[in-house]
């Protein structure tokens, strides 16, 4: 099926001139794409061999492990321009008053210096919550939660300016697997007031941040929650949609149903947590994916081919939808969350067919390298997939942002 990607394209007029302002006609200008405007991402934390935080902070001491990270990161950087960094409260601040802000900032700077757009995940969530919160009253928990948001959003402003503000609110007040502080306050405040409290705090702290709500429940319940939040004045910038498919690929029809359900809000849609396995499918009777234990969940050639086909189809659908701005594979290396073979690389670091399939799309079908010749006025039009480019004319190079909101006017390229 042929899909329309015209909404992903942009064009910009450039003028090539000498230092004295004289227009230079007949000059060849090469435009080489460096990264997409669309956010393609995959996990850079969470697996023992691919942990950007411990690598960049210096906690990863073993030379072999560091070399393994570097090899995997080279493959990662060839495709990806988006990374999610961990702010799970129980791990980020295991001991009250001792957050891992220095270590996570080291990873954030390491990635941002390489042109990666960053997101923090999450600021408020009932799972992996700090256990020490349980000794406090609900009023004090709310105060500490909002203080936490001010502290972390403020500290990372300018480096991390995108946040999953609150995660999995649909289940939050009825979550009953274990006691936790965030379920307690959500039961007291209700879902909408909880969301509004967290969003208002994050917005006050960093008015320019892009703030997301995120959930795995893609039913009408999440749609109703979002509608209620927007009607209550919650300033949601984008809608996060988790698609963990350990129990099998959702398929084209179901994916398009999800898109139709959430496009009604007119907000950017972020597919924040995509997992497709290259092993046996998790049994359908499992309700909570965390309950499935498989210490030998192997990847196989047959299922790797299936995974590649599913990734390619899903990404083509997402990239063709004008409201989708992010496609993020939750695992980059097999054996991360739930020990699933859901990565684009095997545990030994070798590329799977799914990696090759996405490479063919991202760096092939959806990538622009072009060359233009300036006219008698020294002008030419650069056209391609929206993103960042390096322009070269003779021995001079410059950068071009072929991005939404930066396409008007004429860019001057002085040799």
C-alpha positions in Angstrom: 0.0 0.0 0.0 1.3 3.4 -0.9 1.3 5.9 1.9 1.4 9.7 1.9 4.4 11.3 3.6 4.0 14.8 2.1 3.3 16.3 5.5 6.8 15.2 6.6 8.4 17.3 3.8 9.6 20.8 3.8 11.5 23.3 1.6 13.6 26.3 2.3 15.0 28.9 -0.1 18.8 29.6 0.3 20.9 32.4 -1.1 24.6 31.7 -1.7 26.8 34.8 -1.6 30.4 36.0 -1.3 31.6 37.8 1.8 30.9 41.2 0.1 27.3 40.2 -0.5 27.6 39.4 -4.2 25.2 36.6 -5.3 27.0 33.5 -6.5 25.3 31.8 -9.4 25.9 28.3 -10.7 27.2 27.0 -7.4 26.6 23.4 -6.4 25.2 23.0 -2.9 25.0 19.6 -1.2 22.3 19.1 1.4 23.0 16.1 3.7 20.4 15.1 6.3 21.7 14.7 9.8 18.6 13.9 11.8 14.8 13.8 11.5 12.3 16.2 12.9 10.2 13.2 13.7 11.4 11.5 16.9 12.6 8.0 16.4 13.7 6.5 19.7 14.7 3.3 21.6 15.7 2.6 25.2 19.1 3.7 26.3 18.6 2.5 29.9 17.2 -0.5 31.6 19.3 -3.3 30.2 22.6 -4.4 31.8 24.6 -3.8 28.7 23.0 -0.6 27.5 22.8 1.9 30.3 23.5 5.5 29.4 23.3 6.7 32.9 25.9 4.5 34.4 28.2 4.9 31.4 28.1 8.7 31.2 28.2 9.2 35.0 31.3 7.0 35.3 29.6 4.3 37.4 30.2 1.8 34.7 33.8 0.8 35.5 34.3 -2.5 33.7 36.2 -1.9 30.4 34.4 -4.7 28.6 31.0 -3.4 29.6 31.9 0.1 28.5 33.1 -1.2 25.2 29.9 -3.1 24.8 27.9 0.0 25.5 29.9 2.0 22.9 29.3 -0.6 20.2 25.6 -0.7 20.9 25.4 3.1 21.1 27.0 3.4 17.6 24.2 1.3 16.2 21.6 3.2 18.2 22.8 6.6 17.0 22.7 5.5 13.4 18.9 5.4 13.7 17.7 7.2 16.8 17.3 10.9 17.7 15.2 10.5 20.9 15.9 9.1 24.3 13.8 8.6 27.4 15.7 9.0 30.7 14.7 7.3 34.0 13.0 9.3 36.8 11.2 6.4 38.5 11.0 7.9 42.0 11.9 4.7 43.9 15.2 4.4 42.0 15.9 8.1 41.3 15.6 8.9 45.0 15.8 5.6 46.8 16.8 7.4 50.0 14.9 10.6 50.8 16.9 13.7 50.0 19.4 12.0 47.8 18.2 12.1 44.2 20.4 10.8 41.4 20.2 14.1 39.6 24.0 14.4 39.0 24.2 10.9 37.4 21.1 11.4 35.2 22.3 14.9 34.2 25.6 13.3 33.0 23.7 11.0 30.7 21.4 13.8 29.5 24.4 15.9 28.5 26.1 13.0 26.9 23.1 12.4 24.7 22.2 16.1 24.1 25.7 16.8 22.9 25.0 14.2 20.2 21.9 15.9 19.0 19.4 13.7 20.8 16.0 15.1 22.0 15.4 14.0 25.6 12.4 13.1 27.6 12.1 12.4 31.4 9.9 9.5 32.5 7.9 9.8 34.7 7.4 12.6 37.3 4.4 10.9 39.0 3.6 7.2 38.9 2.3 4.7 41.4 4.6 1.9 40.3 8.3 2.1 41.3 7.3 4.8 43.7 9.5 5.8 46.7 8.7 3.5 49.6 9.7 6.1 52.1 6.7 8.2 51.2 4.4 5.7 52.9 5.2 7.1 56.3 3.7 10.5 55.5 0.1 11.7 55.5 -1.7 12.2 52.2 -1.3 16.0 52.5 2.4 15.6 53.0 2.7 13.1 50.1 1.0 15.7 47.8 3.4 18.4 49.0 6.5 16.2 48.5 5.3 15.0 45.1 4.8 18.6 43.8 8.2 19.6 45.4 9.8 16.7 43.5 8.3 18.0 40.3 9.6 21.5 40.9 13.0 20.2 41.9 13.6 17.9 38.9 11.9 19.9 36.2 13.7 23.0 37.3 17.1 21.3 37.6 17.0 19.8 34.2 15.3 22.7 32.4 17.2 23.5 29.2 18.5 20.0 29.0 15.3 17.9 29.4 12.3 19.9 28.3 9.9 17.1 27.6 8.3 15.1 30.4 5.9 12.3 31.0 4.3 14.2 33.8 2.0 11.4 35.0 1.9 7.8 34.0 -1.0 5.3 33.9 -3.7 7.3 35.6 -6.5 5.1 34.4 -5.5 2.3 36.8 -3.8 4.6 39.4 -6.7 4.9 42.0 -7.7 1.2 41.7 -4.3 -0.3 41.7 -4.2 -3.0 44.4 -1.1 -5.2 43.9 0.6 -3.3 46.7 0.2 -0.2 48.8 1.9 3.0 47.5 1.7 6.7 48.1 0.5 7.8 44.7 -2.5 5.5 44.6 -3.4 6.9 48.0 -3.4 10.5 46.9 -5.2 9.7 43.6 -7.9 8.0 45.6 -8.4 11.1 47.7 -8.1 13.7 44.9 -9.6 11.7 42.0 -7.9 11.2 38.6 -8.6 14.6 37.0 -7.5 16.7 40.1 -4.4 14.5 40.4 -3.4 15.1 36.8 -4.1 18.8 37.0 -2.1 19.2 40.2 1.0 17.6 38.6 0.6 19.4 35.2 0.1 22.8 36.8 3.2 22.3 38.9 5.4 21.2 36.0 4.0 24.1 33.8 4.7 26.7 36.5 8.3 25.3 36.8 9.1 25.2 33.1 6.6 27.1 31.0 8.3 26.1 27.8 8.4 22.3 28.5 6.4 19.8 26.4 4.2 17.9 28.9 2.7 14.5 28.2 0.1 12.3 29.8 1.0 8.6 29.2 -0.9 5.3 29.5 -1.1 1.7 28.4 -4.9 1.7 28.6 -5.9 2.7 25.1 -9.6 2.1 25.6 -12.4 4.6 25.9 -11.5 5.0 29.6 -8.3 6.9 28.7 -10.1 8.9 26.1 -12.7 9.9 28.7 -9.9 10.8 31.2 -8.2 13.0 28.7 -11.4 14.7 27.7 -12.1 15.4 31.4 -8.7 16.8 32.0 -8.8 19.1 29.0 -12.3 20.4 30.0 -10.8 21.1 33.5 -8.1 23.2 32.0 -5.2 20.7 32.2 -2.5 22.0 29.8 -1.6 18.8 28.0 0.8 19.2 25.1 0.9 15.7 23.8 -0.8 12.3 24.4 1.4 9.3 25.2 0.3 5.9 23.9 1.9 2.8 25.2 1.8 -0.3 22.9 3.5 -3.2 24.7 2.7 -6.1 22.4 4.2 -9.1 24.2 0.9 -10.9 23.5 1.1 -10.3 19.7 1.1 -7.4 17.3 -2.0 -5.3 17.5 -2.3 -5.2 13.7 -3.1 -2.5 11.1 -6.9 -2.3 11.9 -6.5 -2.1 15.7 -3.7 0.5 15.3 -5.8 2.6 13.0 -8.7 2.4 15.6 -6.3 3.7 18.3 -5.2 6.6 16.0 -8.9 7.5 15.2 -9.8 7.5 18.9 -7.0 9.9 20.0 -6.7 12.1 16.9 -10.0 13.7 17.9 -8.1 15.8 20.5 -5.9 17.4 17.8 -2.8 16.9 20.0 0.5 15.4 18.9 0.5 11.6 19.5 3.6 10.0 21.0 3.9 6.2 20.7 6.1 6.1 23.8 6.6 2.4 24.5 6.5 0.1 21.6 7.4 -3.6 22.1 7.2 -6.3 19.5 8.9 -9.6 20.3 11.0 -11.9 18.2 10.2 -14.9 20.4 7.2 -16.9 21.5 4.1 -14.8 22.2 3.1 -14.3 25.8 0.0 -16.3 26.7 -3.2 -14.4 26.2 -4.6 -15.2 29.7 -1.9 -13.0 31.3 -3.6 -9.8 32.5 -0.6 -8.0 34.0 2.4 -8.4 31.7 4.7 -8.3 34.8 3.2 -11.6 36.0 4.8 -13.5 33.1 8.1 -15.1 34.1 10.3 -16.6 31.4 14.0 -16.9 32.1 14.7 -18.4 28.7 12.6 -16.2 26.4 14.6 -16.8 23.3 14.7 -15.0 20.0 14.5 -17.2 16.9 15.1 -16.6 13.2 11.5 -17.4 12.3 10.1 -14.9 14.9 12.8 -12.3 14.0 11.4 -12.2 10.5 7.9 -11.7 11.9 9.1 -8.9 14.2 10.8 -7.1 11.3 7.6 -7.2 9.2 5.5 -6.0 12.2 7.9 -3.1 13.0 8.0 -2.0 9.3 4.2 -2.0 9.0 3.6 -0.2 12.3 6.2 2.5 11.6 4.9 3.1 8.1 1.4 3.7 9.5 2.7 6.0 12.3 5.0 8.0 10.0 2.1 8.5 7.6 -0.2 9.9 10.2 0.1 13.7 10.5 -0.5 13.9 14.3 2.1 11.2 15.2 5.4 12.8 16.2 7.2 10.0 18.0 7.7 6.3 17.6 9.8 4.9 20.5 10.8 1.2 20.8 11.0 0.5 24.5 13.9 -1.9 24.2 16.9 -1.6 22.0 18.7 -4.8 23.2 17.0 -8.1 23.9 16.5 -9.1 27.5 15.5 -5.8 29.1 12.0 -5.4 30.5 10.5 -8.8 31.4 13.5 -10.5 29.8 11.6 -10.2 26.5 13.3 -10.6 23.1 11.8 -7.2 22.1 15.0 -5.4 21.1 16.3 -4.4 17.7 19.6 -6.0 18.7 20.3 -9.5 20.1 21.9 -9.8 23.5 25.3 -10.2 21.8 24.8 -6.8 20.1 24.2 -8.1 16.6 21.5 -6.4 14.5 18.2 -8.3 14.1 16.1 -8.1 10.9 13.9 -5.5 12.7 16.9 -3.2 13.0 17.6 -3.6 9.3 14.0 -3.0 8.4 13.8 0.3 10.4 17.2 1.3 9.0 15.9 0.9 5.4 12.9 3.1 6.3 14.6 5.8 8.4 17.9 6.1 6.7 16.7 5.0 3.3 13.1 5.7 2.2 12.6 8.6 4.6 16.1 10.2 4.3 17.1 13.1 2.0 20.5 13.8 0.6 20.3 16.1 -2.4 22.3 18.6 -4.5 21.0 21.9 -6.0 22.5 24.6 -8.3 22.0 28.2 -7.5 20.3 30.4 -10.1 21.3 33.8 -11.5 20.3 35.4 -8.1 22.4 32.9 -6.2 19.3 31.2 -5.0 18.1 27.6 -4.8 15.4 25.6 -3.0 16.3 22.8 -0.6 13.5 20.3 -0.3 13.4 17.1 1.7 12.1 15.3 4.8 11.9 17.8 7.7 14.9 17.7 10.0 18.4 19.0 10.3 20.8 19.3 7.4 24.5 20.1 6.7 25.0 22.2 3.6 28.2 22.2 1.7 29.3 24.5 -1.1 33.0 24.5 -2.2 34.9 24.1 1.1 32.3 25.8 3.3 29.7 24.1 5.4 26.7 25.4 7.4 23.7 24.0 9.2 20.1 24.2 7.9 17.0 23.5 10.1 14.4 22.3 7.7 11.7 22.1 10.4 8.2 23.2 11.0 8.1 26.9 11.8 11.5 27.5 10.3 10.7 27.3 6.6 9.7 30.9 5.7 12.2 33.5 4.5 15.5 33.1 2.8 18.6 31.6 4.5 21.9 33.3 3.6 24.9 31.0 3.0 28.0 33.1 2.9 31.2 31.5 1.4 
